[in-house]
């Protein structure tokens, strides 16, 4: 029998059992349209590598006006949040992140169950190496257990340093969602913003011109269209966010700021002596006065074009950067990811979703999905490593609309590497996961002992046949409650889970002890 060859990394995916792509979301899922990035400006620690450092300041008399004029310099003090929307129904459970029964990730499934997840019997994580008495197929370098041949894992470890890896931990959430549709309300950006998180430039940004900014819909109970994402698709969109005018073509940055400060003082003196003859005289004077302060503040913070440009950030691109110049120039997904992590981690926006297309990869072979998973892993690793280089915490969330399954047929090609071919969609094998980077050390799981911690690291579970047990957690069969679960865990990292009901008054997770069972980590801030 002639084996199928894996497709090019950006080749479109078209199947006889799927209708021809008609909608924007279907074009993204099939890989005919590039997935953009959502960067939802939700939570931000600061604009600096060290959140306790002060911003380059204006003159003392104008510095005091920043707060009164509502100028957000350091964000809202929340943990940066980046999510990856893998459009089309990517494999997450088993072949990437391990998912088990009620006892946690290593409460192993049946051999037939792993076979459905694309892992033949001789690669199942339950198989112990008799020489060492433990499995060769379990990797916990990132705290969360991955299959040792996971392409997500391989890509992440290519980009993070060994030291960064020791400060990461994560949790997996087995959960069903519909296949091949953008109608799943997966996107948690508005929920993160509802915690009070905000950015210093804008509340939310994204690469798609949609209400969520990405491929999947936003959860309707959190939507606030006053924070609708601003479209960001490439580094030039990032640098175009701030226009400081033509003054910098004539003066240096410091001289330009001085000029603007002088204009503000002169304006303030003149306005003090003027009666505008309008009822709200003080309001008008405030608006004029603050306008000059904001202009001087923008010039102070963004007059240097390298402040925002990912390409000019040596931590992102270059000899010591996360991406080489060749990688960055040749791969649009890396440029997209870099643009998002630059904004989120540095505090210009607090949360973001990188939408990547072409994950509907049940092509009758394995290599296509492996190559796409590897590239996604490299993008995930870049975000985590950039947070480490900036000494900032980060919560990174990965989800997809539906999932895939294998019938057990093996792909022995170089890219297939002896794994099961993906042969069809299967929403029952779905899962999402999140990783948390903490500059102070690996995040600590909830629970008094190893057994309890294992249950907190996996929220819900699968049956032995690798299908989600829909009664195992509220999130297991309800995408809206999956968003609630992500929100709860984000708030718990801040020690704010007690405020969950007020932030999500229509939540369906329960209260008290029930919420504790759905929480993975102890606070990190």
C-alpha positions in Angstrom: 0.0 0.0 0.0 1.3 3.4 -0.9 1.7 5.6 2.1 0.5 9.2 2.0 3.2 11.8 2.4 3.0 14.6 4.9 1.8 17.9 3.5 3.8 21.1 3.5 3.7 23.0 6.7 1.3 25.6 5.2 -0.5 23.4 2.7 -4.3 23.7 2.9 -6.4 20.8 4.2 -9.4 19.8 2.1 -11.4 16.7 2.7 -14.2 15.0 0.9 -16.3 14.6 4.1 -16.1 18.3 4.8 -17.9 21.0 2.8 -15.8 23.5 0.8 -14.7 26.3 3.1 -17.1 29.2 2.9 -16.7 31.1 6.1 -13.7 33.0 7.5 -13.4 30.4 10.3 -13.5 27.5 7.9 -10.7 29.1 5.8 -8.5 29.4 8.9 -9.2 25.9 10.1 -8.3 24.4 6.7 -5.1 26.5 6.5 -6.3 28.5 3.5 -6.2 31.6 5.6 -3.5 32.4 8.1 -4.8 32.6 11.7 -4.1 36.0 13.2 -3.4 36.8 16.8 -5.7 38.1 19.5 -3.9 40.1 22.0 -6.4 40.9 24.6 -5.2 43.6 26.8 -6.2 42.2 30.0 -3.7 41.9 32.8 -0.4 43.7 33.0 2.3 44.0 35.5 4.3 46.8 34.0 6.2 48.1 31.1 9.5 46.9 32.4 11.7 43.9 32.9 11.3 44.4 36.7 7.8 45.5 37.6 9.1 47.4 40.6 11.3 49.7 38.4 10.1 53.2 37.7 9.2 54.4 34.2 11.5 57.0 32.7 9.8 59.9 34.2 8.4 63.2 33.1 9.4 66.4 35.0 8.2 66.1 38.6 5.4 68.6 38.3 3.9 66.7 35.3 4.5 63.3 36.7 1.9 64.0 39.4 -0.7 64.7 36.8 -0.5 61.2 35.2 -2.9 59.6 37.7 -5.3 62.5 37.6 -5.4 62.4 33.8 -6.1 58.6 33.8 -2.8 57.7 32.1 -2.1 54.0 32.6 1.6 53.5 32.7 2.0 50.1 34.4 -1.3 48.4 33.6 -3.5 47.0 36.2 -1.0 44.8 38.1 -2.3 41.5 36.7 -0.4 38.5 35.4 0.1 38.6 31.6 -2.1 36.1 29.7 -1.5 34.6 26.3 -3.7 31.9 24.6 -3.2 29.8 21.5 -6.3 29.1 19.4 -5.4 26.1 17.2 -8.1 26.3 14.6 -9.5 23.1 13.1 -9.4 20.5 15.9 -5.8 19.8 17.0 -4.7 16.8 19.0 -3.8 17.9 22.5 -4.6 14.8 24.7 -2.3 11.9 24.9 0.2 12.4 22.1 1.0 15.8 23.4 -0.2 16.4 27.0 -0.9 13.2 29.0 -4.5 12.7 30.1 -5.6 10.0 32.4 -8.4 8.7 34.6 -9.8 10.0 37.9 -6.4 9.8 39.6 -4.7 12.3 37.3 -2.5 12.3 34.3 -0.7 9.0 35.2 -3.8 7.1 36.1 -3.3 5.4 32.8 -5.9 4.7 30.1 -6.3 1.4 28.3 -4.0 0.4 25.4 -7.0 0.8 23.1 -7.5 4.3 24.5 -4.0 5.4 23.8 -4.3 3.8 20.3 -7.2 6.2 19.7 -5.0 9.1 20.8 -2.4 8.1 18.1 -0.1 6.1 20.4 0.6 2.5 19.5 1.1 0.0 22.3 4.9 0.2 22.3 4.7 4.0 22.8 2.0 4.1 25.5 3.0 6.0 28.6 1.9 3.1 30.8 4.7 0.8 29.4 7.6 0.7 31.8 11.2 0.2 30.7 12.2 -3.0 32.6 15.8 -1.7 33.0 14.8 1.4 35.0 11.3 0.4 36.2 9.6 3.5 34.8 8.2 4.7 31.5 10.4 6.2 28.8 7.4 8.0 27.4 6.6 10.5 30.2 8.3 13.9 30.4 7.8 16.3 33.3 10.5 18.9 32.5 7.7 21.5 32.5 5.9 20.2 35.6 2.9 19.1 33.6 3.4 15.6 32.2 3.8 15.4 28.4 4.4 12.4 26.2 8.1 12.3 25.7 7.7 12.4 21.9 5.2 15.3 22.0 5.9 17.9 19.3 4.4 20.6 21.5 7.0 19.7 24.1 9.8 19.4 21.7 9.0 22.9 20.3 8.7 24.5 23.7 12.0 23.0 24.9 13.8 24.2 21.8 12.9 27.8 22.9 13.0 27.9 26.7 16.3 27.6 28.6 16.7 24.8 31.1 16.4 27.4 33.9 13.1 28.7 32.5 11.8 25.2 32.4 12.3 24.7 36.1 10.0 27.7 36.8 7.0 26.4 34.7 4.1 24.2 35.7 0.7 23.5 34.2 -2.6 21.7 34.2 -4.7 19.9 31.6 -8.5 20.1 31.2 -10.2 17.2 29.3 -13.1 18.8 27.6 -15.4 18.2 24.6 -16.1 20.9 22.0 -17.7 20.8 18.6 -15.4 19.9 15.6 -14.4 22.4 12.9 -16.5 25.4 14.0 -15.8 28.8 15.3 -19.1 28.7 17.2 -17.5 27.3 20.3 -17.2 30.2 22.8 -13.7 29.2 23.7 -12.0 32.6 23.8 -11.5 33.8 27.4 -10.2 37.3 26.7 -13.2 39.3 27.9 -13.3 37.1 31.0 -9.7 37.9 31.8 -10.5 41.6 31.3 -13.4 41.3 33.6 -11.0 40.8 36.5 -10.0 44.4 36.2 -7.0 43.7 34.0 -6.0 46.3 31.5 -3.2 47.5 29.2 -1.2 50.7 29.1 -2.1 51.2 25.4 -5.4 49.5 24.9 -7.7 46.9 26.6 -7.7 44.2 23.9 -6.0 43.5 20.5 -6.2 40.7 18.0 -5.4 39.8 14.4 -9.0 39.0 13.3 -11.6 41.6 12.8 -14.1 39.8 15.0 -15.6 40.5 18.4 -13.2 38.1 20.0 -10.2 39.0 17.9 -9.6 35.4 17.0 -11.1 32.3 15.4 -13.4 31.0 18.2 -16.1 33.1 19.7 -15.9 34.9 23.0 -18.0 33.7 25.9 -21.1 35.9 25.6 -21.6 36.5 29.3 -18.3 38.3 29.6 -18.4 40.3 26.3 -17.8 44.1 26.6 -17.7 45.7 23.2 -16.1 48.8 24.6 -13.0 46.6 24.8 -13.4 45.1 21.3 -9.9 44.0 20.1 -7.8 46.3 17.9 -6.5 44.4 14.9 -2.8 43.4 15.1 -1.4 41.1 12.4 2.4 41.8 12.1 5.2 43.8 13.7 4.4 46.9 11.7 0.9 46.9 13.2 2.6 47.0 16.7 4.8 49.9 15.8 1.9 51.7 14.3 -0.1 51.7 17.5 1.5 55.0 18.7 2.1 58.1 16.6 4.2 60.8 18.3 4.0 63.1 15.3 6.7 64.9 13.3 8.5 66.6 16.2 11.0 63.8 16.4 12.2 64.6 12.9 13.4 68.0 14.2 14.4 67.2 17.8 15.9 64.4 19.9 13.5 62.4 22.1 14.5 64.3 25.3 14.2 67.7 23.6 10.8 66.8 22.1 9.5 65.8 25.5 10.8 69.0 27.0 9.0 71.1 24.3 5.7 69.2 25.0 6.1 69.8 28.7 6.7 73.5 28.2 3.6 73.7 26.0 1.6 72.0 28.7 2.7 74.5 31.4 2.0 77.5 29.2 -1.4 76.1 28.3 -2.2 75.5 31.9 -1.3 79.1 32.9 -3.4 80.5 30.1 -6.3 78.3 30.8 -6.3 79.3 34.4 -6.9 82.9 33.4 -9.6 82.1 30.9 -13.3 81.7 31.5 -14.7 79.5 28.6 -18.2 80.8 29.3 -19.3 77.2 29.3 -21.1 75.6 32.2 -18.6 72.8 32.6 -15.6 75.2 32.6 -13.4 72.9 34.7 -14.1 69.9 32.6 -13.0 71.6 29.4 -9.8 72.9 31.1 -9.1 69.4 32.4 -9.5 67.9 28.9 -7.1 70.5 27.3 -4.6 70.2 30.1 -4.5 66.4 30.1 -4.2 66.3 26.3 -0.8 67.9 26.5 0.2 65.7 29.5 -0.7 62.6 27.5 1.2 63.8 24.4 4.3 64.4 26.5 3.8 61.0 28.2 3.6 59.2 24.8 6.7 61.0 23.6 8.5 60.1 26.8 7.6 56.4 26.6 7.4 55.7 22.8 9.5 58.3 21.1 12.2 55.7 20.6 10.9 53.4 17.8 12.7 50.3 19.3 10.4 50.5 22.4 7.6 48.7 20.6 9.3 47.0 17.6 9.8 43.2 18.1 12.4 43.1 15.4 14.6 45.6 17.3 14.3 43.7 20.7 17.5 41.7 21.2 15.7 39.3 23.4 13.4 38.4 20.6 15.5 38.5 17.4 19.2 38.3 16.8 22.3 36.4 17.9 21.1 36.2 21.5 17.4 36.3 20.7 14.7 33.7 20.9 14.4 33.7 17.1 17.3 34.0 14.7 16.9 36.6 12.0 16.4 33.9 9.4 13.7 32.2 11.4 11.9 35.5 12.0 12.1 36.7 8.4 10.9 33.4 6.9 8.1 32.5 9.3 5.0 34.7 9.6 3.8 32.6 12.6 6.9 33.6 14.5 6.4 37.3 13.6 2.8 37.1 14.8 3.8 35.4 18.1 6.6 37.9 18.7 4.2 40.8 18.1 1.8 39.5 20.7 4.3 38.5 23.4 6.1 41.9 23.0 2.8 43.7 23.8 1.6 41.4 26.5 4.7 40.6 28.5 5.9 44.2 28.5 2.5 45.4 29.7 1.2 47.3 26.7 -1.5 44.7 26.6 -2.2 42.1 29.2 -3.6 39.1 27.4 -3.5 37.8 23.9 -4.6 35.0 21.7 -2.4 33.7 18.9 -4.7 32.1 16.3 -2.9 29.5 14.2 -4.8 27.8 11.3 -4.5 24.4 9.6 -5.0 22.1 12.6 -7.8 20.0 11.0 -5.0 17.6 10.1 -6.7 14.2 9.8 -5.0 13.6 6.5 -4.7 9.8 6.6 -1.0 10.2 7.7 0.7 11.6 10.8 3.5 13.8 9.6 1.4 16.9 8.7 0.0 17.2 12.2 3.4 16.6 13.8 5.1 19.4 11.8 2.3 21.8 12.7 2.4 20.8 16.4 6.1 21.4 16.4 5.8 24.9 15.0 3.0 25.7 17.5 5.2 24.4 20.3 8.1 26.7 19.3 5.7 29.7 19.4 4.5 28.6 22.9 8.1 28.2 24.1 9.0 31.7 22.7 6.3 33.3 24.9 7.4 31.5 28.0 11.1 32.3 27.4 10.4 36.0 26.7 8.5 36.2 30.0 11.5 34.7 31.7 13.9 37.2 30.1 11.7 40.1 31.2 11.4 38.6 34.7 7.6 38.6 34.3 5.0 35.9 35.2 2.9 34.5 32.4 -0.2 32.3 32.1 -0.4 30.6 28.7 -3.6 28.8 27.6 -3.9 26.4 24.6 -7.3 25.3 23.1 -8.8 24.0 19.9 -12.2 23.5 18.4 -12.8 19.7 18.6 -10.1 17.1 18.2 -9.0 14.1 16.1 -8.6 10.4 16.5 -6.6 7.5 15.0 -7.9 4.1 13.9 -4.5 2.5 14.8 -2.9 2.5 11.4 0.8 3.4 11.7 2.8 6.0 9.8 6.4 4.9 9.7 7.6 7.8 7.7 10.4 10.2 9.0 7.8 12.7 10.2 5.2 10.1 11.3 7.8 8.4 13.5 5.8 5.2 14.1 2.7 6.9 15.5 -0.9 6.3 14.6 -2.3 8.2 11.6 -5.0 10.8 12.2 -8.0 9.4 10.4 -11.0 11.6 11.5 -12.5 14.2 13.7 -13.5 13.2 17.3 -14.8 15.8 19.7 -14.7 13.2 22.6 -10.9 13.1 22.6 -10.6 16.9 23.2 -8.7 18.8 25.9 -7.1 22.1 26.6 -4.2 23.0 28.9 -2.4 25.9 30.5 1.2 26.5 31.6 2.2 29.1 34.2 5.7 30.7 34.4 6.7 32.1 37.8 10.0 34.0 38.0 10.2 33.1 41.7 10.1 29.3 41.1 7.8 26.5 39.8 4.1 27.2 40.7 2.9 24.9 43.5 -0.1 22.7 43.0 -3.0 22.7 45.4 -3.3 19.6 47.6 -1.7 18.2 50.8 0.0 15.2 49.2 1.1 13.8 45.8 -2.3 12.1 45.2 -4.3 15.2 45.7 -1.8 17.3 43.7 -2.2 14.9 40.8 -6.0 15.5 40.8 -5.5 19.3 40.8 -3.1 19.0 37.8 -5.9 17.4 35.7 -9.3 19.1 36.0 -11.7 16.3 35.0 -10.7 13.0 33.4 -11.1 10.6 30.6 -12.7 7.1 30.5 -10.3 4.2 29.8 -11.3 4.3 26.1 -9.9 7.9 25.8 -13.3 9.7 25.7 -13.9 12.6 28.0 -16.0 11.6 31.0 -18.6 14.4 30.7 -19.6 14.1 34.4 -16.0 14.5 35.7 -16.0 18.3 35.8 -18.4 21.2 34.8 -15.9 22.1 32.0 -16.0 18.6 30.5 -19.0 19.1 28.2 -19.7 22.8 28.3 -17.3 25.3 26.6 -18.8 28.3 28.5 -17.9 26.5 31.8 -14.5 25.8 30.4 -13.9 29.5 30.1 -15.2 29.9 33.7 -12.6 27.3 34.8 -9.8 29.1 33.1 -11.0 32.4 34.7 -11.1 30.8 38.1 -7.6 29.5 37.7 -6.3 32.9 36.5 -7.9 34.6 39.5 -6.5 31.9 41.9 -2.9 32.8 40.7 -3.6 36.2 42.2 -5.2 34.8 45.4 -8.5 36.3 44.2 -10.6 33.2 43.8 -12.8 34.5 46.6 -14.0 37.2 44.2 -14.9 34.7 41.5 -18.7 34.9 42.0 -18.7 38.7 41.7 -16.6 38.7 38.5 -18.7 35.8 37.0 -22.1 36.2 38.5 -23.6 33.7 36.0 -20.9 31.1 36.5 -21.9 27.4 36.7 -19.0 26.0 38.6 -20.5 26.0 42.1 -18.9 27.5 45.2 -16.7 26.8 48.2 -15.1 23.4 48.2 -16.3 22.7 44.6 -14.2 25.6 43.3 -11.2 24.4 45.2 -11.4 21.1 43.3 -11.3 23.0 40.0 -8.2 25.1 41.0 -4.8 23.9 40.0 -2.3 26.2 41.7 -1.6 28.2 44.8 -1.2 32.0 44.3 2.1 33.2 42.7 1.6 36.9 43.3 
